[in-house]
Amino acid sequence: MKIVLEHLTKRFPNRNKKIKDEVIAVSDFNFTIPDGKLVGLLGPSGCGKSTALNLICGLEKPTEGKIYFEDLDVTDLEPEKRGVGLVFQNYALYPHLTVRENIRFPLENLRGENKLTREVMEEKVLEAARLVQIDELLDRKPNEMSGGQQQRVAIARALVKMPKVLLLDEPLSNLDARLRLQTREEIKRIQTETGITTVFVTHDQEEAMSISDIIVVMKDGVLQQMGKPQEIYDEPINLFVAKFLGTPQINVFEGYIRDEKAYIGDAVVMDAKGAGDGDVYVAVRPEGFIVDENGPLACNFINREVMGRDTSVIASNEHFLGENIRAIIPSEEEVVPVEGCVRFSLKPHKVRLFDKIIEERIRTES
């Protein structure tokens, strides 16, 4: 099921009655979610991603704009008629019902020509339970299960009607780190097996990048960038996107361009062919540093953290924005500070330049 959002806008009245201006949760959203893909809506808290999800499923009505499922305008269609399955952050299971009864509940509400026999409902419940691998837990109550198992029940309940679209609103937030990893792998497996178009809302960029076919980065209700995860990581359109994607976060320095050279302080750190003179932000991915005794970028060595296959070199520089630089280098490389100083060369393909005023990407010739 292809989903098309055209000029989608949602405004809410301001809770502060003294302020007449409305709150814009989603602003002039335009994008297409291809059929059968898993799309991650990604952004910080309050960026409008859950509102966008609620607009798609019909829990909220847009102030302006249109929503299409394929060629069908569903903008004013009731949620129950859109053929969507919704999984909430808090699972929303009925505590007095068994797993079987929780999964079956949406089927029992079908009426008219859609009404199912008890036998068909049981078949569908078993099918959904097997898909999420909880078919041995059907007679348990929710309070007898782990958080990860409860989340699977919620997903099975959303899938039992085989929706055209599956919507997941921060589904992993209440799980510990190990269960988050395991459950997100399961979500990807289920989506791949079913081929259902899926929208996954999260503020965790690692979750979004690991399982999404496409990610949509949002800020203040505005779509910042949309594309394949690796493409957005490598080619961020602005400084916000560059900083939001990646762990550890990208390292940002104050710099400038003179005569097609990028400087940090007095050090020429890379060529900037085709770029005009001016103040910039020089952003370096953690893996973009090379420890080099003759390197142009001199930093104060603070510490090293051995992480198995990699070593994180922690350093500082007067032109760095933030507390500490984090440079990721292979663990077999030695780091020998000279009088408390460590020098780096930079990998040009891991460095991005941004205009200091508007914070948009500055393109250079390769």
C-alpha positions as CSV (number, residue, x, y, z in Angstrom):
1,M,0.0,0.0,0.0
2,K,1.6,3.3,-1.1
3,I,0.9,6.3,1.1
4,V,1.0,9.8,-0.2
5,L,1.0,12.9,2.0
6,E,0.3,16.2,0.2
7,H,0.9,19.5,1.9
8,L,-0.1,17.9,5.2
9,T,-0.4,20.4,8.0
10,K,-1.7,20.1,11.6
11,R,-2.2,23.1,13.9
12,F,-3.4,22.9,17.5
13,P,-4.7,25.8,19.7
14,N,-2.1,27.1,22.0
15,R,-2.6,25.8,25.6
16,N,-1.6,29.2,26.8
17,K,-4.8,31.2,26.2
18,K,-2.9,34.5,26.4
19,I,-1.0,33.5,23.2
20,K,-3.2,33.5,20.1
21,D,-0.8,31.9,17.8
22,E,-1.5,28.2,17.1
23,V,1.0,25.5,17.6
24,I,2.2,23.9,14.3
25,A,2.8,20.2,14.9
26,V,3.2,19.2,11.3
27,S,4.0,21.8,8.6
28,D,3.5,21.3,4.9
29,F,4.5,17.7,4.8
30,N,5.1,16.2,1.3
31,F,6.4,12.7,0.8
32,T,5.5,9.3,-0.6
33,I,5.9,6.1,1.4
34,P,6.5,3.3,-1.2
35,D,4.4,0.1,-1.1
36,G,5.9,-2.6,1.1
37,K,8.6,-0.5,2.7
38,L,9.5,0.1,6.3
39,V,9.8,3.9,6.9
40,G,11.2,5.4,10.1
41,L,9.9,8.7,11.2
42,L,12.8,10.1,13.2
43,G,13.3,13.2,15.3
44,P,13.6,14.6,18.8
45,S,10.7,14.8,21.2
46,G,8.1,17.3,20.1
47,C,9.1,17.3,16.5
48,G,5.7,16.1,15.3
49,K,6.4,12.5,14.3
50,S,3.7,11.0,16.4
51,T,1.2,13.6,15.2
52,A,2.2,12.6,11.6
53,L,1.5,9.0,12.5
54,N,-1.9,9.9,14.0
55,L,-2.8,11.8,10.8
56,I,-2.0,8.7,8.7
57,C,-4.1,6.4,10.9
58,G,-7.0,8.9,11.2
59,L,-6.8,9.6,15.0
60,E,-6.1,13.3,14.1
61,K,-7.7,15.3,11.2
62,P,-5.3,17.5,9.2
63,T,-5.8,21.3,9.3
64,E,-4.7,21.3,5.6
65,G,-3.5,18.8,3.0
66,K,-4.5,15.4,1.8
67,I,-3.7,11.8,2.6
68,Y,-3.9,9.0,-0.1
69,F,-3.7,5.3,0.2
70,E,-2.8,4.4,-3.3
71,D,-5.2,6.6,-5.3
72,L,-7.9,6.6,-2.6
73,D,-8.3,9.9,-0.6
74,V,-8.6,8.8,3.0
75,T,-8.2,12.3,4.5
76,D,-11.7,12.3,6.0
77,L,-12.1,8.5,6.3
78,E,-12.6,7.1,9.8
79,P,-9.7,5.1,11.3
80,E,-11.5,1.8,11.4
81,K,-12.2,2.1,7.6
82,R,-8.6,2.8,6.6
83,G,-7.3,-0.8,7.1
84,V,-4.4,0.2,9.5
85,G,-2.9,-1.6,12.4
86,L,-1.6,0.5,15.3
87,V,0.9,-0.5,18.0
88,F,1.3,2.0,20.9
89,Q,4.3,2.6,23.1
90,N,2.5,1.3,26.2
91,Y,1.2,-1.9,24.5
92,A,-2.5,-1.1,25.6
93,L,-3.3,-4.8,26.3
94,Y,-6.4,-5.8,28.3
95,P,-5.0,-7.2,31.6
96,H,-8.1,-9.4,32.3
97,L,-7.9,-11.2,28.9
98,T,-5.5,-13.9,27.8
99,V,-3.0,-13.4,25.0
100,R,-5.4,-15.4,22.7
101,E,-8.3,-13.1,23.7
102,N,-6.3,-9.9,23.3
103,I,-5.2,-10.9,19.8
104,R,-8.7,-12.0,18.8
105,F,-10.4,-8.9,20.1
106,P,-10.2,-6.8,16.8
107,L,-11.8,-9.7,15.0
108,E,-14.7,-10.0,17.3
109,N,-15.7,-6.4,16.5
110,L,-16.1,-7.1,12.8
111,R,-19.7,-6.8,11.6
112,G,-21.8,-7.5,8.5
113,E,-20.1,-9.2,5.6
114,N,-16.7,-9.0,7.4
115,K,-17.9,-11.0,10.4
116,L,-15.9,-14.2,10.9
117,T,-16.8,-17.6,12.4
118,R,-15.1,-18.7,15.6
119,E,-13.1,-21.2,13.7
120,V,-11.7,-18.7,11.2
121,M,-10.9,-16.3,14.1
122,E,-8.9,-19.0,15.8
123,E,-7.0,-19.7,12.6
124,K,-6.1,-16.1,12.3
125,V,-5.1,-15.7,15.9
126,L,-2.7,-18.7,15.6
127,E,-1.3,-17.4,12.4
128,A,-0.5,-14.0,13.9
129,A,0.9,-15.6,17.1
130,R,3.2,-17.8,15.1
131,L,4.4,-14.8,13.1
132,V,5.6,-13.1,16.2
133,Q,6.6,-16.4,17.9
134,I,4.3,-16.4,20.9
135,D,2.0,-19.3,19.9
136,E,3.1,-21.2,23.0
137,L,1.9,-18.3,25.3
138,L,-1.7,-17.9,24.1
139,D,-3.2,-18.9,27.5
140,R,-1.2,-16.5,29.6
141,K,-2.3,-13.1,30.9
142,P,-0.2,-10.0,30.1
143,N,1.1,-9.7,33.7
144,E,2.6,-13.2,33.3
145,M,4.8,-12.0,30.5
146,S,7.9,-10.0,29.9
147,G,7.9,-6.6,28.3
148,G,9.2,-7.9,25.1
149,Q,6.5,-10.7,25.0
150,Q,3.8,-8.1,25.7
151,Q,5.1,-6.0,22.8
152,R,4.8,-9.0,20.5
153,V,1.2,-9.5,21.6
154,A,0.5,-5.9,20.7
155,I,2.0,-6.5,17.3
156,A,0.1,-9.7,16.8
157,R,-3.1,-7.9,17.6
158,A,-2.3,-5.2,15.1
159,L,-1.5,-7.8,12.4
160,V,-4.4,-10.2,13.0
161,K,-6.6,-8.3,10.5
162,M,-3.8,-8.2,8.0
163,P,-3.9,-4.4,7.7
164,K,-2.8,-2.6,4.6
165,V,-0.6,-0.4,6.7
166,L,1.1,-1.1,10.1
167,L,1.9,1.9,12.3
168,L,4.3,1.6,15.3
169,D,4.5,4.5,17.7
170,E,7.7,4.3,19.8
171,P,7.2,0.6,20.2
172,L,10.5,-0.2,21.9
173,S,10.8,2.7,24.4
174,N,9.7,0.6,27.4
175,L,12.1,-2.2,26.8
176,D,15.7,-2.6,28.1
177,A,18.6,-2.5,25.8
178,R,18.8,-6.2,25.0
179,L,15.1,-6.6,24.4
180,R,15.1,-3.5,22.2
181,L,17.7,-5.0,20.0
182,Q,15.9,-8.3,19.8
183,T,12.5,-6.8,19.2
184,R,13.6,-4.4,16.5
185,E,15.1,-7.4,14.7
186,E,11.8,-9.2,15.0
187,I,9.9,-6.2,13.7
188,K,12.1,-6.1,10.6
189,R,11.6,-9.9,10.1
190,I,7.8,-9.6,10.4
191,Q,7.6,-6.6,8.0
192,T,9.8,-8.4,5.5
193,E,7.7,-11.6,5.7
194,T,4.4,-9.9,5.4
195,G,5.3,-7.1,3.0
196,I,3.0,-4.7,4.8
197,T,3.9,-1.0,4.4
198,T,5.1,0.0,7.9
199,V,5.7,3.4,9.5
200,F,7.9,3.3,12.6
201,V,8.1,6.3,14.9
202,T,11.2,6.7,17.1
203,H,13.6,9.3,18.5
204,D,16.4,6.7,18.6
205,Q,18.4,7.2,15.4
206,E,20.2,3.8,15.9
207,E,16.8,2.0,15.8
208,A,15.7,3.9,12.7
209,M,18.9,3.3,10.8
210,S,19.1,-0.3,11.6
211,I,15.7,-1.5,10.4
212,S,14.3,1.2,8.1
213,D,14.4,1.1,4.3
214,I,13.8,4.8,4.3
215,I,14.1,7.3,7.1
216,V,12.3,10.7,7.4
217,V,14.1,13.2,9.7
218,M,11.9,15.8,11.3
219,K,12.4,19.0,13.3
220,D,9.8,21.3,14.6
221,G,7.1,19.7,12.4
222,V,9.1,20.2,9.2
223,L,10.6,17.4,7.1
224,Q,14.3,18.0,7.0
225,Q,15.5,15.1,4.9
226,M,14.2,11.8,3.5
227,G,16.2,8.9,2.0
228,K,18.0,5.6,2.7
229,P,19.7,5.6,6.1
230,Q,23.3,5.3,4.9
231,E,22.7,8.0,2.3
232,I,21.4,10.5,4.9
233,Y,24.3,9.6,7.3
234,D,26.8,10.2,4.5
235,E,25.1,13.2,2.9
236,P,23.2,15.2,5.5
237,I,21.5,18.2,4.0
238,N,22.1,20.4,7.1
239,L,23.9,20.5,10.4
240,F,20.8,19.3,12.4
241,V,20.6,16.1,10.4
242,A,24.3,15.6,10.6
243,K,24.3,15.9,14.4
244,F,21.1,13.8,14.9
245,L,22.4,10.8,13.0
246,G,25.4,8.9,14.3
247,T,26.7,7.5,17.6
248,P,29.0,8.9,18.8
249,Q,27.7,12.2,17.5
250,I,29.5,14.0,14.7
251,N,32.3,16.3,15.9
252,V,31.7,20.0,15.0
253,F,34.4,22.7,14.9
254,E,34.2,26.4,14.1
255,G,36.2,27.0,11.0
256,Y,36.4,29.0,7.8
257,I,37.2,28.7,4.1
258,R,39.9,30.8,2.5
259,D,41.1,30.3,-1.1
260,E,39.3,26.9,-1.4
261,K,40.9,25.5,1.7
262,A,39.0,24.6,4.9
263,Y,40.7,25.8,8.2
264,I,40.2,24.9,11.8
265,G,42.1,27.7,13.6
266,D,45.4,28.1,11.6
267,A,45.4,24.5,10.4
268,V,44.4,23.6,6.8
269,V,42.4,20.4,7.3
270,M,41.1,19.7,3.8
271,D,40.6,21.1,0.3
272,A,37.3,23.0,-0.3
273,K,37.4,23.4,-4.1
274,G,34.5,25.3,-5.5
275,A,33.5,26.8,-2.1
276,G,33.5,30.5,-1.5
277,D,35.3,32.2,1.4
278,G,33.4,32.5,4.7
279,D,32.9,31.2,8.2
280,V,31.7,27.5,8.4
281,Y,31.2,24.6,10.7
282,V,33.6,21.8,10.0
283,A,31.9,18.5,11.0
284,V,33.9,15.3,11.3
285,R,32.4,11.9,11.8
286,P,34.1,10.0,14.7
287,E,35.6,7.5,12.2
288,G,37.0,10.4,10.1
289,F,40.1,11.0,12.2
290,I,43.6,9.5,11.5
291,V,46.1,9.6,14.2
292,D,49.1,11.2,12.5
293,E,52.1,12.7,14.2
294,N,52.4,15.2,11.3
295,G,48.7,15.8,11.0
296,P,47.4,19.4,10.8
297,L,44.8,19.2,13.6
298,A,46.5,19.5,17.0
299,C,44.3,18.5,20.0
300,N,44.8,18.1,23.7
301,F,44.8,14.4,24.6
302,I,42.4,13.5,27.5
303,N,41.9,9.8,27.5
304,R,41.4,6.7,25.4
305,E,38.6,4.1,25.8
306,V,39.2,0.6,24.4
307,M,36.0,-0.8,23.0
308,G,37.2,-4.1,21.6
309,R,37.6,-3.7,17.8
310,D,37.9,0.1,18.1
311,T,39.5,2.7,20.4
312,S,37.8,6.0,21.2
313,V,40.4,8.8,21.5
314,I,39.0,11.6,23.7
315,A,40.5,15.0,23.1
316,S,39.8,18.7,23.1
317,N,40.4,21.7,20.9
318,E,39.7,25.4,21.4
319,H,37.6,25.5,18.2
320,F,35.5,22.5,19.0
321,L,31.8,23.0,19.8
322,G,31.0,20.9,22.8
323,E,32.9,19.2,25.6
324,N,35.1,16.6,24.1
325,I,36.1,15.3,20.6
326,R,35.6,11.6,20.1
327,A,37.7,10.0,17.4
328,I,37.2,6.3,16.6
329,I,40.3,4.5,15.4
330,P,41.2,0.8,14.9
331,S,42.2,-0.8,18.2
332,E,45.5,-2.0,16.7
333,E,46.7,1.6,16.2
334,E,48.8,3.1,18.9
335,V,48.0,6.5,20.4
336,V,51.2,8.1,21.8
337,P,50.5,11.7,22.9
338,V,53.5,14.1,22.7
339,E,53.6,16.5,25.6
340,G,49.8,16.0,26.0
341,C,49.1,16.6,22.4
342,V,47.7,14.2,19.8
343,R,47.6,15.2,16.1
344,F,45.1,14.1,13.5
345,S,44.7,14.1,9.7
346,L,41.1,14.0,8.5
347,K,39.5,11.7,5.9
348,P,37.9,14.1,3.4
349,H,34.9,11.8,2.7
350,K,34.0,11.9,6.4
351,V,34.1,15.7,6.7
352,R,31.2,17.9,5.9
353,L,31.1,21.7,5.7
354,F,28.1,23.8,6.7
355,D,27.3,27.5,6.4
356,K,27.7,29.1,9.8
357,I,24.6,31.3,9.5
358,I,21.9,29.0,7.9
359,E,23.7,25.7,8.8
360,E,23.0,24.2,5.4
361,R,25.5,21.9,3.7
362,I,28.2,23.5,1.5
363,R,29.1,21.4,-1.4
364,T,32.7,21.1,-2.7
365,E,34.1,19.7,-5.8
366,S,35.8,16.3,-5.5
